[in-house]
Amino acid sequence: MTRFIGRSAEIAETKRLLGVARLVTLAGVSGVGKTRLALRTAAELRRAYPDGVWFVELSGLHNVDLLAHTVAEALHLPDQSARSRLDVLSDHLEGKRLLLVLDTCEHLVDGCAMLAEDLLRAAPRLSVLATSREPLDVLGEHVLGVQPLPVPDEGAPAEGDAVALFTDRAAATLPGFTLNEHDLRVAVRLCRRLDGIPLAIELAAVRLRVLSLEQIVERLDDRFRLLGTDRAGRSRHQTLRAAVAWSHELCTEPERLLWARLSVFPGEFDLPAAERICGAGIETLTRLVEKSIVIHDGSDRYRMLDTLREYGAERLALRGEAAEIRRGHRDWYADLAVRLEAATLRSGQAGRFDRLDREHANLRAALEYSVADQQDATAALRLVVALTTFWLVGGRFSEGLLWLDRVLDLPDPRPRQVRVVALCLAGLLTALQGDLEGAQTHQSAAAALAGEPRTVVLSTRLAGLIAFLRNDFRTARELLADRPEVDGAPDVWSVLRLPLLGALHMLSGDFDEALAVCERCMRASAAVGDLWCRSYAMWVRAVAHCMKGDLEIGAEEARETLMLMRELHDQLGGAMALDLMAGCAGLGGRAERSALLFGAADRIWDTLGAPMFFGPGYLVLRDLVIGEVRIELGEDRWLSAHDEGSRLTLGEAAAYALEERRGPRRPVTDPWHPLTRREQEVARLVADSLSNRQIAERLVIAKRTVDSHIEHILVKLEASSRLQIAGWVAERTNGSDSI
């Protein structure tokens, strides 16, 4: 939102360190600009990492058990596998040339250290750039201490990044603001008073709306002397804290109160939440935005910087309101979850799912409070159950189970039936991960507690799903049969039962009955505006049409299914739809297209780590189609096309399947890839046996720049010596004098 100022030397040094080390930590005090430096450096390094630069914000995370989940989510990895998230991450990163930026590690430093160590060991081409107030203390870590911006000495020319930052932020506060010669000297004094700490300078610049530059400096002097930070050798932490405290004192009482209460949000929040939980008025919130205490992203979301949120949390505790505000925060997001869950099968699903995604940090904080509040197990269970579709549609199976395990360990709630619903949800998620024994354990516990008709039916339908996944179609059909006495208003459990029932008929060869059941589901979904259950019914219907020989209809419905799954961001459903489109292509005589799509689907199934939702019966049909395609193409062509498809992401494969793009990415044919033009020049001169200093003179650049280029070349070529660089160049030039 603001212009980046200075740090050219730090950026260059961070790049150099990443060229020779796989873990680099930017360490420094709060407010010194570690995150901005990491973001700018990472952005400039994007071309050096073919598998991407990925940013993981950890400031809103306080449960170390969710650290691997958070990193995996930032990498857009699905959460359906029963394997540990660390194992999933390790497998995904193995062999990838990727930069992972872990931002704000200090409050989870031990967890971040262990995670970084494990991932770097599992993925030899991975690099990690961390920001923290202290080093991670991992073997091989290189630490760059991030210092405040330089401030001119007394009598020196009034230049420097600290003054440039103040001038830039002052101009943003007061359009047209400039410094005359006198003001420039005062600005230097101000920046020196604030030790060049960027956050402190930015907070001071905002005060120009109501104070002159000289007044700001005079009041800061008074404030610092009052706090005892005027002595020699005061720490920069004291300086920043004094600047923040001064900003706090200059706020009105309503602004201070709101600042404290807003600290309850671990990350972003919107205006209705701030109004309800914190008693925020839009005028007071706007004034905090104007004073740079709260950041507004230009839409409907707000957030606070970590340092200011921490200060606000301290003030909230001193006011004795922390427990009350946290409880209000929990209740607000629990009510939100209940409202959205009640509307799950109505129109506007995609928007509601996106809303829950945006509130993920707040939902985690609400769950954490609920689990900690052992006196109210019912509230904790109701919240985790209200997030049923959040866990299901979002593919967050393992995180959902993590919270379910924690709340199910709490004392039995009253009424106990809410425990039955939670046990059934745990059984459903466990079954979808392929752990049928674990699912059976949850189902048995639910059946033993179930008393009212609805909970009896829930446990019965869970038993039906388990039987279906075990290929016990006779038992599954009985357990999933209609129950008019409880099948009233449709919910996820009742409507999703119909696609399962349709799949039972389809896999048993009764295609007409399968189509009829799917039609019932689609009518029920259409009546309330649901797309999610409709998409699964359409998938079953597409398979039934294909098996009946109506390939054109089946292919078109498979296509529509994929479009729906993509709109809903359902990764499991998207993989199923892509898999089906591969089968349709094979049955329709488009063998190479089929092989490519099966390659993409296989890679996605490996990433998901979850079994096919409609069980092993479908896999038999799938293998038959694959066998025919392999025979038609021959093994070499099959492997070539399958390998091409395996390089596609789900989004790329979906675009290809829907014919929105012509084909997959082709292998790079440039023999000098992955070197840039300048790196090619340096490599060629290395091959000519020139020293680094000679190369610098030949190219008219600094020797340090040549050192950096050679370090990057070694990393990109996975080489360890200049001799290997020379050999690599020789292979590409074949004695030619030109690159």
C-alpha distance (Angstrom), angle and dihedral (degrees) to the residues before:
residue distance angle dihedral
M1 . . .
T2 3.82 . .
R3 3.80 135.0 .
F4 3.79 118.8 -88.7
I5 3.82 111.9 -119.3
G6 3.79 127.6 -158.8
R7 3.81 125.7 -43.4
S8 3.82 94.4 126.4
A9 3.82 91.9 139.1
E10 3.82 92.4 48.0
I11 3.80 91.9 48.2
A12 3.81 91.0 50.7
E13 3.79 91.9 47.6
T14 3.80 93.1 47.9
K15 3.79 89.7 51.3
R16 3.80 90.2 49.1
L17 3.78 92.1 50.3
L18 3.80 91.9 49.1
G19 3.78 87.0 53.4
V20 3.81 91.9 59.7
A21 3.81 103.6 25.4
R22 3.79 133.8 46.8
L23 3.81 96.6 -149.2
V24 3.79 120.0 47.2
T25 3.80 122.4 172.5
L26 3.79 123.0 -161.4
A27 3.79 102.4 -150.6
G28 3.78 128.0 -173.7
V29 3.78 146.8 116.6
S30 3.78 124.0 -64.3
G31 3.76 115.7 -75.1
V32 3.80 95.3 18.7
G33 3.82 93.4 118.0
K34 3.81 103.4 -104.1
T35 3.79 94.4 145.5
R36 3.81 94.6 48.2
L37 3.80 90.0 48.4
A38 3.82 92.0 49.6
L39 3.80 92.3 48.1
R40 3.79 93.9 48.5
T41 3.81 93.2 46.7
A42 3.80 92.7 46.2
A43 3.79 91.3 49.7
E44 3.79 91.0 53.0
L45 3.82 91.1 49.5
R46 3.80 97.5 51.9
R47 3.79 94.4 107.2
A48 3.81 91.1 54.3
Y49 3.81 92.4 61.3
P50 3.82 112.1 59.1
D51 3.82 91.9 -171.6
G52 3.76 93.0 53.1
V53 3.78 145.1 -104.6
W54 3.81 111.8 -88.9
F55 3.81 126.4 -164.2
V56 3.82 120.8 -151.2
E57 3.80 115.9 -170.6
L58 3.81 110.6 -155.9
S59 3.80 102.0 171.7
G60 3.81 93.5 100.2
L61 3.81 94.6 45.7
H62 3.80 118.0 93.0
N63 3.82 102.2 159.4
V64 3.79 109.7 83.4
D65 3.82 89.8 -161.6
L66 3.81 87.6 70.6
L67 3.80 95.8 49.6
A68 3.81 95.6 99.8
H69 3.83 89.4 42.5
T70 3.80 90.0 54.8
V71 3.80 93.8 49.4
A72 3.81 91.1 46.9
E73 3.79 90.6 49.4
A74 3.82 91.0 51.7
L75 3.81 87.7 53.1
H76 3.84 89.0 51.0
L77 3.81 91.3 -118.0
P78 3.80 116.1 158.6
D79 3.79 119.4 -114.6
Q80 3.80 100.7 -146.0
S81 3.80 99.8 104.1
A82 3.79 122.5 102.6
R83 3.81 88.1 -143.2
S84 3.79 119.5 99.4
R85 3.78 115.2 -84.6
L86 3.80 89.1 -122.8
D87 3.81 90.8 58.1
V88 3.81 91.2 47.6
L89 3.81 90.3 49.9
S90 3.79 92.6 47.4
D91 3.80 93.0 51.1
H92 3.79 92.4 46.4
L93 3.80 93.9 50.3
E94 3.80 96.8 42.7
G95 3.79 108.4 113.7
K96 3.81 94.3 5.8
R97 3.81 122.7 125.6
L98 3.78 96.8 -142.0
L99 3.81 141.3 144.2
L100 3.79 116.7 -138.2
V101 3.82 116.3 -163.9
L102 3.82 112.6 -157.7
D103 3.80 106.4 -167.4
T104 3.83 124.7 -160.3
C105 3.80 101.9 5.9
E106 3.80 100.3 161.1
H107 3.81 97.6 97.2
L108 3.83 90.8 48.3
V109 3.78 97.4 31.7
D110 3.82 97.5 138.5
G111 3.79 92.7 46.8
C112 3.81 92.1 46.1
A113 3.80 90.7 49.0
M114 3.80 92.9 52.5
L115 3.80 92.3 44.0
A116 3.81 93.2 49.4
E117 3.79 91.7 47.3
D118 3.81 93.2 49.8
L119 3.80 94.5 46.1
L120 3.80 94.7 45.8
R121 3.79 89.8 50.9
A122 3.82 92.2 49.0
A123 3.81 96.5 43.1
P124 3.83 112.5 43.9
R125 3.83 93.7 -173.2
L126 3.80 95.2 48.9
S127 3.82 121.3 109.8
V128 3.80 124.3 -164.4
L129 3.80 126.3 -156.2
A130 3.81 111.3 -169.7
T131 3.80 132.6 -175.1
S132 3.78 118.9 -153.5
R133 3.77 143.0 143.7
E134 3.80 87.0 -119.6
P135 3.82 134.2 26.4
L136 3.80 119.2 -91.7
D137 3.83 89.0 -127.6
V138 3.80 94.9 -137.4
L139 3.80 123.3 152.4
G140 3.81 109.1 -96.4
E141 3.82 93.9 19.3
H142 3.81 116.1 144.6
V143 3.80 113.4 -154.9
L144 3.78 124.2 -154.4
G145 3.78 111.9 -166.2
V146 3.80 107.8 -139.5
Q147 3.79 107.8 -143.9
P148 3.81 127.7 -164.1
L149 3.79 117.3 -90.6
P150 3.80 114.2 -77.7
V151 3.80 116.5 -97.1
P152 3.84 122.9 -159.9
D153 3.80 117.4 -105.5
E154 3.78 121.4 -117.4
G155 3.79 109.1 -72.0
A156 3.81 93.6 10.5
P157 3.82 121.9 120.0
A158 3.81 109.2 -75.6
E159 3.75 95.7 -112.9
G160 3.76 133.1 117.6
D161 3.77 143.4 104.1
A162 3.81 94.8 -87.6
V163 3.80 92.2 58.0
A164 3.81 90.6 42.8
L165 3.81 89.4 53.5
F166 3.79 92.5 49.6
T167 3.81 91.9 48.1
D168 3.79 92.2 48.8
R169 3.82 94.6 48.6
A170 3.80 91.6 42.9
A171 3.81 90.1 54.4
A172 3.80 88.7 51.4
T173 3.81 89.3 51.9
L174 3.82 95.3 43.9
P175 3.83 111.2 24.0
G176 3.78 109.8 -135.4
F177 3.81 93.6 23.7
T178 3.83 113.9 156.6
L179 3.79 135.0 168.4
N180 3.79 122.9 -122.1
E181 3.79 119.9 -157.8
H182 3.81 93.8 -87.5
D183 3.82 93.6 45.5
L184 3.78 89.8 49.0
R185 3.79 91.0 59.3
V186 3.80 90.0 48.8
A187 3.81 90.8 48.7
V188 3.81 89.8 52.7
R189 3.79 89.3 51.1
L190 3.81 90.1 50.0
C191 3.81 93.9 49.5
R192 3.80 90.5 47.5
R193 3.81 89.8 49.0
L194 3.81 88.3 54.3
D195 3.83 92.6 46.8
G196 3.81 90.4 -121.9
I197 3.82 92.0 -74.1
P198 3.83 105.6 159.1
L199 3.81 97.7 -144.8
A200 3.81 92.2 49.2
I201 3.82 90.5 48.9
E202 3.80 91.8 49.7
L203 3.81 91.9 49.8
A204 3.81 89.8 50.8
A205 3.81 93.0 48.5
V206 3.80 90.6 57.4
R207 3.83 89.0 60.3
L208 3.81 90.7 69.2
R209 3.80 87.0 86.3
V210 3.81 89.6 73.6
L211 3.81 107.2 12.7
S212 3.78 135.8 49.4
L213 3.78 119.1 -117.2
E214 3.81 92.2 -105.7
Q215 3.81 91.6 48.8
I216 3.81 90.1 53.7
V217 3.80 91.8 52.9
E218 3.83 93.6 45.3
R219 3.81 92.8 49.7
L220 3.79 91.9 46.1
D221 3.81 89.5 52.6
D222 3.80 90.2 51.8
R223 3.77 91.9 45.9
F224 3.81 94.5 49.2
R225 3.82 92.9 48.3
L226 3.79 89.5 50.3
L227 3.81 91.6 53.2
G228 3.78 93.5 45.3
T229 3.79 93.9 -117.0
D230 3.78 93.9 123.0
R231 3.78 94.0 84.9
A232 3.77 120.0 106.4
G233 3.75 114.8 -90.3
R234 3.78 96.0 24.1
S235 3.78 111.0 166.0
R236 3.76 122.3 -107.7
H237 3.79 87.4 -124.9
Q238 3.82 88.1 62.3
T239 3.79 90.6 47.6
L240 3.79 93.5 52.7
R241 3.78 92.6 43.0
A242 3.80 90.5 51.6
A243 3.81 90.6 49.9
V244 3.80 91.4 49.8
A245 3.81 91.6 45.5
W246 3.80 89.9 50.2
S247 3.82 90.2 51.4
H248 3.79 87.7 49.8
E249 3.81 92.7 51.6
L250 3.80 91.7 49.5
C251 3.82 89.7 56.9
T252 3.78 119.7 91.6
E253 3.80 118.1 -109.9
P254 3.85 93.2 -100.7
E255 3.81 88.9 50.5
R256 3.82 92.2 49.9
L257 3.79 90.9 48.4
L258 3.79 92.3 50.3
W259 3.82 91.9 45.2
A260 3.80 89.2 55.5
R261 3.78 94.7 46.0
L262 3.81 95.3 45.7
S263 3.81 88.3 61.2
V264 3.81 87.1 79.8
F265 3.81 89.3 77.8
P266 3.83 110.4 87.0
G267 3.80 92.1 -157.6
E268 3.79 135.1 -21.3
F269 3.80 125.6 3.8
D270 3.78 138.5 173.9
L271 3.80 132.5 -127.3
P272 3.84 98.4 -100.6
A273 3.82 90.4 54.3
A274 3.81 91.8 48.0
E275 3.82 90.8 48.4
R276 3.81 95.2 48.6
I277 3.82 100.8 38.0
C278 3.80 100.7 33.4
G279 3.78 103.0 24.5
A280 3.79 89.3 -118.6
G281 3.77 120.5 177.2
I282 3.77 115.8 -153.9
E283 3.82 90.6 -123.3
T284 3.82 93.0 55.6
L285 3.80 92.4 44.0
T286 3.80 90.3 49.7
R287 3.79 90.9 52.7
L288 3.81 90.2 52.9
V289 3.81 88.6 51.4
E290 3.80 90.0 50.5
K291 3.81 89.9 51.2
S292 3.84 91.3 50.4
I293 3.80 92.0 -117.6
V294 3.81 90.5 116.1
I295 3.79 124.5 33.5
H296 3.80 119.6 -141.0
D297 3.81 115.0 -158.4
G298 3.79 94.9 -152.0
S299 3.81 95.2 -103.1
D300 3.80 124.7 61.3
R301 3.81 99.9 -58.8
Y302 3.81 130.7 97.7
R303 3.81 134.3 -175.8
M304 3.80 142.5 171.2
L305 3.79 129.8 -130.2
D306 3.80 113.5 -107.3
T307 3.82 95.1 -111.9
L308 3.80 93.0 51.2
R309 3.81 92.3 44.1
E310 3.81 90.5 51.8
Y311 3.80 90.9 50.5
G312 3.79 90.5 48.5
A313 3.81 90.8 50.6
E314 3.81 89.8 54.3
R315 3.79 91.0 51.7
L316 3.82 90.6 47.0
A317 3.80 90.8 53.9
L318 3.82 90.9 48.5
R319 3.80 88.7 52.8
G320 3.82 89.5 53.8
E321 3.81 91.9 -125.7
A322 3.81 101.1 110.1
A323 3.83 97.6 101.0
E324 3.81 93.3 44.2
I325 3.82 94.1 49.1
R326 3.81 93.0 45.3
R327 3.79 89.9 50.5
G328 3.79 89.8 49.6
H329 3.80 89.4 49.3
R330 3.82 90.3 51.6
D331 3.79 92.7 47.9
W332 3.81 93.4 48.6
Y333 3.80 94.1 52.7
A334 3.79 92.4 40.6
D335 3.82 88.8 54.6
L336 3.80 89.4 47.1
A337 3.81 91.0 51.6
V338 3.82 92.0 48.3
R339 3.82 92.2 49.1
L340 3.78 93.5 48.5
E341 3.80 92.6 44.8
A342 3.80 90.9 51.6
A343 3.81 88.4 53.7
T344 3.82 94.4 43.9
L345 3.79 96.1 115.3
R346 3.79 96.1 42.8
S347 3.79 129.4 94.6
G348 3.79 117.2 -75.3
Q349 3.81 94.7 48.2
A350 3.79 96.2 146.0
G351 3.81 91.3 55.0
R352 3.80 92.0 50.0
F353 3.79 92.2 48.6
D354 3.81 89.6 50.3
R355 3.81 89.8 49.7
L356 3.81 91.1 55.6
D357 3.81 89.8 48.1
R358 3.81 90.3 55.0
E359 3.81 90.9 50.1
H360 3.81 95.6 48.0
A361 3.83 94.2 115.1
N362 3.81 91.5 48.5
L363 3.81 91.8 47.3
R364 3.80 90.2 52.0
A365 3.80 90.6 50.3
A366 3.82 90.3 49.3
L367 3.81 91.1 49.8
E368 3.80 91.1 47.5
Y369 3.80 90.9 53.1
S370 3.81 91.3 46.2
V371 3.80 92.9 52.0
A372 3.82 91.3 46.3
D373 3.82 90.6 50.7
Q374 3.80 95.1 75.9
Q375 3.78 91.8 174.8
D376 3.80 91.9 70.5
A377 3.80 108.6 47.0
T378 3.79 90.3 152.9
A379 3.82 92.0 62.7
A380 3.80 90.6 50.0
L381 3.80 92.7 50.2
R382 3.79 93.1 45.6
L383 3.81 90.9 52.5
V384 3.81 96.1 49.2
V385 3.83 90.6 46.2
A386 3.81 91.4 47.4
L387 3.81 86.4 61.7
T388 3.82 93.0 59.7
T389 3.80 95.4 122.6
F390 3.80 90.8 39.4
W391 3.80 88.1 62.0
L392 3.80 94.9 38.2
V393 3.80 106.2 40.7
G394 3.80 93.5 33.9
G395 3.81 89.7 51.8
R396 3.83 92.3 -125.1
F397 3.78 95.3 142.7
S398 3.80 98.9 143.3
E399 3.82 95.2 43.8
G400 3.80 90.1 48.2
L401 3.80 89.6 51.7
L402 3.79 91.3 47.7
W403 3.80 90.8 58.1
L404 3.82 92.9 40.1
D405 3.80 90.7 53.6
R406 3.79 90.4 51.3
V407 3.81 96.4 47.9
L408 3.80 93.5 42.4
D409 3.81 87.4 58.0
L410 3.82 89.8 60.8
P411 3.84 120.7 96.1
D412 3.80 114.0 -73.5
P413 3.81 110.4 -80.8
R414 3.77 128.3 -132.6
P415 2.97 118.8 -95.8
R416 3.81 91.1 36.0
Q417 3.81 91.8 -154.1
V418 3.80 90.5 81.8
R419 3.80 85.7 63.3
V420 3.80 89.4 55.6
V421 3.81 91.0 55.6
A422 3.81 90.4 49.3
L423 3.82 91.4 49.3
C424 3.81 90.4 50.3
L425 3.80 91.2 50.1
A426 3.81 90.2 49.5
G427 3.81 88.7 49.9
L428 3.80 91.8 49.7
L429 3.81 93.9 50.6
T430 3.81 91.6 44.6
A431 3.81 91.7 50.2
L432 3.81 91.3 49.6
Q433 3.82 87.9 54.4
G434 3.81 88.7 56.4
D435 3.81 96.9 -109.1
L436 3.81 98.0 127.3
E437 3.82 94.4 165.9
G438 3.79 90.7 55.4
A439 3.80 90.2 45.8
Q440 3.80 89.9 51.7
T441 3.81 90.5 53.1
H442 3.82 90.9 54.3
Q443 3.81 91.2 45.1
S444 3.80 93.1 51.7
A445 3.80 91.3 49.8
A446 3.82 90.5 49.0
A447 3.81 93.3 48.1
A448 3.82 90.9 51.2
L449 3.82 91.6 54.8
A450 3.81 99.9 36.7
G451 3.77 113.6 112.6
E452 3.79 112.4 150.5
P453 3.82 119.8 66.6
R454 3.80 96.3 -107.1
T455 3.80 95.5 53.7
V456 3.80 91.2 44.8
V457 3.80 88.8 54.9
L458 3.82 92.6 46.6
S459 3.80 92.2 54.5
T460 3.82 90.0 44.5
R461 3.79 92.7 52.4
L462 3.78 90.7 48.0
A463 3.80 87.4 54.4
G464 3.82 87.8 50.3
L465 3.81 91.6 53.4
I466 3.81 91.1 49.7
A467 3.82 90.9 49.9
F468 3.80 90.3 48.8
L469 3.80 92.2 51.9
R470 3.82 88.2 49.7
N471 3.81 89.4 54.8
D472 3.81 90.4 -115.0
F473 3.81 93.2 138.5
R474 3.81 96.9 168.2
T475 3.82 93.8 56.6
A476 3.79 91.8 40.4
R477 3.81 92.7 53.0
E478 3.81 91.2 53.3
L479 3.79 93.9 47.1
L480 3.81 94.7 45.8
A481 3.80 95.5 46.9
D482 3.82 121.6 124.8
R483 3.80 117.0 -79.3
P484 3.82 105.5 -167.9
E485 3.79 93.3 -175.8
V486 3.80 91.6 69.1
D487 3.81 104.5 17.8
G488 3.78 95.1 98.6
A489 3.79 123.5 125.0
P490 3.80 107.3 16.0
D491 3.78 119.6 -108.6
V492 3.80 133.9 170.3
W493 3.79 92.7 -86.6
S494 3.80 96.1 49.4
V495 3.80 98.7 41.9
L496 3.82 96.9 42.1
R497 3.81 87.5 54.7
L498 3.80 90.1 70.3
P499 3.83 97.3 61.3
L500 3.81 87.6 49.8
L501 3.79 90.7 51.0
G502 3.79 90.0 47.3
A503 3.81 90.2 50.8
L504 3.81 89.6 51.9
H505 3.81 90.7 56.7
M506 3.80 92.9 42.1
L507 3.81 94.1 51.4
S508 3.81 89.5 45.9
G509 3.81 90.1 56.3
D510 3.82 96.6 -108.4
F511 3.80 95.1 124.8
D512 3.80 97.9 164.7
E513 3.80 92.4 54.0
A514 3.80 90.0 46.3
L515 3.80 90.1 53.8
A516 3.80 90.9 47.7
V517 3.82 93.1 52.2
C518 3.81 90.9 47.1
E519 3.79 89.7 50.5
R520 3.82 89.1 54.9
C521 3.79 90.2 51.9
M522 3.79 92.6 48.1
R523 3.80 92.0 49.7
A524 3.81 90.8 49.7
S525 3.79 90.5 48.3
A526 3.81 93.3 46.6
A527 3.80 90.5 51.4
V528 3.81 91.3 62.7
G529 3.82 100.4 28.3
D530 3.81 96.2 -106.7
L531 3.81 119.7 160.0
W532 3.79 101.9 171.2
C533 3.82 101.9 66.0
R534 3.79 88.0 34.4
S535 3.81 90.2 59.6
Y536 3.82 92.1 54.2
A537 3.80 91.6 47.5
M538 3.80 88.8 49.9
W539 3.81 89.9 51.9
V540 3.82 90.8 55.0
R541 3.78 90.7 45.5
A542 3.82 91.3 51.0
V543 3.82 91.1 53.1
A544 3.81 90.9 47.7
H545 3.82 91.5 51.9
C546 3.80 91.2 49.5
M547 3.80 91.9 49.8
K548 3.80 90.0 49.2
G549 3.80 88.7 54.2
D550 3.81 96.7 -106.7
L551 3.81 92.5 126.6
E552 3.78 96.9 161.2
I553 3.81 92.9 54.4
G554 3.81 91.9 43.0
A555 3.80 92.9 50.2
E556 3.80 92.4 49.3
E557 3.81 92.3 49.8
A558 3.81 90.5 46.7
R559 3.79 87.9 53.3
E560 3.81 92.0 50.5
T561 3.81 90.0 47.4
L562 3.80 91.1 54.9
M563 3.80 91.1 49.9
L564 3.81 91.2 51.6
M565 3.80 93.3 47.3
R566 3.78 90.5 50.3
E567 3.80 91.7 50.5
L568 3.81 90.0 51.9
H569 3.84 93.6 44.2
D570 3.81 88.7 -126.8
Q571 3.81 103.9 159.8
L572 3.82 96.3 -175.6
G573 3.80 91.3 49.1
G574 3.80 90.7 43.8
A575 3.81 90.9 54.3
M576 3.82 90.1 49.5
A577 3.81 92.5 49.5
L578 3.80 91.9 47.3
D579 3.79 89.9 49.3
L580 3.80 90.1 51.7
M581 3.80 92.5 49.5
A582 3.80 88.3 53.2
G583 3.79 88.6 53.9
C584 3.81 92.3 47.3
A585 3.82 89.9 52.0
G586 3.80 90.5 51.1
L587 3.81 94.0 48.1
G588 3.80 89.1 46.5
G589 3.80 93.6 56.6
R590 3.84 97.3 -104.4
A591 3.78 94.0 123.4
E592 3.81 100.4 164.3
R593 3.81 92.2 48.1
S594 3.80 88.4 48.0
A595 3.81 92.7 51.4
L596 3.80 91.4 49.3
L597 3.80 93.0 50.2
F598 3.80 91.9 45.9
G599 3.81 87.5 52.8
A600 3.80 90.0 53.6
A601 3.80 91.8 45.2
D602 3.82 93.4 48.9
R603 3.80 90.9 52.5
I604 3.80 91.0 49.3
W605 3.81 92.1 48.1
D606 3.81 88.8 51.9
T607 3.79 89.7 51.2
L608 3.79 93.2 46.5
G609 3.78 92.4 49.7
A610 3.81 88.5 -159.4
P611 3.80 126.8 116.8
M612 3.80 123.7 -112.6
F613 3.82 106.7 -74.7
F614 3.81 94.2 -133.7
G615 3.77 93.4 52.5
P616 3.79 140.0 -122.2
G617 3.81 93.1 -47.8
Y618 3.81 91.0 73.7
L619 3.80 91.3 47.0
V620 3.81 89.8 62.3
L621 3.82 89.6 57.1
R622 3.80 90.4 45.3
D623 3.80 92.5 53.2
L624 3.80 90.6 51.1
V625 3.82 91.4 55.5
I626 3.82 92.2 45.4
G627 3.80 90.2 51.1
E628 3.82 91.4 54.2
V629 3.81 92.5 47.0
R630 3.80 92.4 50.0
I631 3.79 91.2 51.2
E632 3.80 92.2 49.2
L633 3.82 95.0 47.9
G634 3.77 100.5 35.0
E635 3.78 121.8 -126.5
D636 3.82 97.7 -80.0
R637 3.82 95.4 50.9
W638 3.81 91.0 42.5
L639 3.81 92.3 52.9
S640 3.81 92.3 44.9
A641 3.82 94.4 51.5
H642 3.82 93.0 40.0
D643 3.81 90.5 51.6
E644 3.81 90.9 49.5
G645 3.79 90.8 53.4
S646 3.80 92.3 47.4
R647 3.81 89.2 65.3
L648 3.81 92.5 62.3
T649 3.78 125.9 95.6
L650 3.80 118.8 -132.5
G651 3.80 90.0 -100.6
E652 3.81 93.3 49.7
A653 3.80 92.4 45.4
A654 3.81 91.5 48.9
A655 3.81 90.8 50.7
Y656 3.82 89.8 50.7
A657 3.82 92.8 46.1
L658 3.81 90.4 50.8
E659 3.83 89.0 46.5
E660 3.79 91.9 -119.4
R661 3.79 88.4 130.3
R662 3.79 129.3 33.0
G663 3.74 99.7 -125.6
P664 3.78 148.0 -41.3
R665 3.72 126.4 -59.2
R666 3.79 111.1 -76.6
P667 3.80 122.0 -134.0
V668 3.79 114.0 -88.3
T669 3.83 109.5 -97.0
D670 3.82 97.7 -171.4
P671 3.84 103.6 110.3
W672 3.80 89.9 -151.8
H673 3.81 94.5 56.0
P674 3.05 126.8 154.9
L675 3.83 95.0 26.1
T676 3.80 121.4 93.0
R677 3.81 119.1 -128.4
R678 3.80 92.4 -97.6
E679 3.81 91.6 47.0
Q680 3.81 88.7 51.9
E681 3.81 89.6 55.0
V682 3.80 91.7 49.2
A683 3.81 92.0 46.6
R684 3.80 91.2 51.7
L685 3.81 91.3 51.8
V686 3.82 90.0 48.0
A687 3.81 86.7 54.8
D688 3.82 87.6 52.4
S689 3.85 87.9 59.4
L690 3.82 95.5 -113.3
S691 3.79 117.7 154.4
N692 3.81 120.7 -122.4
R693 3.79 90.8 -102.4
Q694 3.81 91.5 49.8
I695 3.80 90.6 49.3
A696 3.81 89.7 50.9
E697 3.79 91.1 52.2
R698 3.82 92.6 46.1
L699 3.83 93.1 50.9
V700 3.84 94.8 34.9
I701 3.80 93.6 -124.6
A702 3.80 134.0 120.6
K703 3.80 118.7 -80.4
R704 3.80 88.7 -127.3
T705 3.81 88.4 58.5
V706 3.82 90.0 52.5
D707 3.83 89.7 49.6
S708 3.80 89.0 53.5
H709 3.82 92.8 47.4
I710 3.80 92.0 51.7
E711 3.81 91.8 48.4
H712 3.82 89.7 52.7
I713 3.83 91.4 47.0
L714 3.80 91.3 52.4
V715 3.79 91.0 50.1
K716 3.82 94.7 46.1
L717 3.83 93.2 47.6
E718 3.81 92.2 40.7
A719 3.81 85.8 -127.2
S720 3.79 128.7 146.9
S721 3.82 103.5 -160.6
R722 3.79 143.9 36.2
L723 3.81 87.8 -116.0
Q724 3.79 90.1 63.5
I725 3.81 89.9 50.5
A726 3.81 89.4 52.6
G727 3.80 91.1 50.2
W728 3.79 91.7 49.4
V729 3.82 90.8 51.2
A730 3.82 91.6 48.0
E731 3.81 90.8 55.6
R732 3.81 90.0 56.9
T733 3.77 101.7 41.1
N734 3.82 100.1 44.2
G735 3.79 88.6 -159.3
S736 3.81 94.3 -49.0
D737 3.80 118.0 142.2
S738 3.81 94.6 -141.0
I739 3.75 132.9 69.4
